[in-house]
Amino acid sequence: MILKIIHHHSLLTCPLPTILLTLIPGLDVKVQWLTAEDDLVSEECEMNDQEVREIGDEFPSGATEPPQHPNCRCVILKVG
């Protein structure tokens, strides 16, 4: 799981201790999906914009994390 998160550039928006916390069972880590908020944002990404979920849970589009398509510019941020 760590390699998948790092591969998806979330390391830039999610500090290393947060990534490690996701490996602890039962720990509640919430993330928020953010788009680039411009005319190039896809419908799938727009569905997820500003939504908050526990890490690993599906967002409205069915994706659990960005990128969900080629050229996706979305990120997830730890909240709370």
C-alpha positions in Angstrom: 0.0 0.0 0.0 2.8 2.4 0.7 4.3 2.1 -2.8 0.9 2.6 -4.4 0.4 5.9 -2.4 3.9 7.2 -3.2 3.5 6.3 -6.8 0.3 8.4 -7.1 2.1 11.6 -6.0 0.1 11.8 -2.8 3.4 11.9 -0.9 3.5 15.6 -1.8 0.2 16.3 0.0 0.3 13.6 2.6 3.3 13.6 5.0 5.1 10.3 5.6 3.8 9.8 9.1 0.2 9.9 7.7 1.1 7.3 5.1 2.5 5.0 7.9 -0.7 5.6 10.0 -2.8 4.1 7.2 -1.2 0.8 7.9 -2.5 0.6 11.5 -5.8 -1.3 11.6 -8.7 0.6 13.1 -7.2 4.0 12.9 -9.5 6.6 11.4 -7.6 8.6 8.7 -9.8 10.8 6.6 -8.8 12.3 3.2 -10.4 14.9 1.0 -10.4 14.8 -2.8 -9.4 18.0 -4.5 -9.5 18.8 -8.3 -7.7 21.5 -10.2 -11.0 23.3 -10.4 -10.8 24.4 -14.0 -12.5 23.5 -17.3 -10.3 20.5 -17.9 -11.6 18.6 -14.8 -13.3 15.4 -15.9 -16.9 14.5 -14.9 -15.6 11.6 -12.7 -13.2 13.9 -10.8 -15.8 16.6 -10.5 -18.1 14.1 -8.7 -15.4 13.6 -6.1 -14.3 17.2 -5.6 -14.3 18.3 -1.9 -15.7 14.9 -0.8 -14.2 13.4 2.5 -13.8 9.7 3.1 -11.8 7.3 5.2 -8.6 6.4 3.4 -9.2 3.4 1.1 -13.0 4.0 0.9 -14.6 4.7 -2.5 -15.4 8.3 -3.6 -18.7 8.9 -5.5 -17.0 8.0 -8.9 -15.9 4.6 -7.4 -12.2 5.5 -7.2 -10.4 5.2 -3.9 -7.6 7.6 -4.8 -6.2 9.7 -7.7 -5.2 9.3 -10.4 -8.4 7.7 -11.7 -7.6 8.3 -15.4 -4.7 9.4 -17.6 -3.8 13.1 -17.1 -5.7 13.2 -13.8 -4.4 16.2 -11.8 -6.3 15.5 -8.6 -4.9 15.0 -5.1 -6.1 13.8 -1.8 -5.3 15.6 1.4 -5.5 14.4 5.0 -8.2 16.2 6.9 -9.0 16.4 10.6 
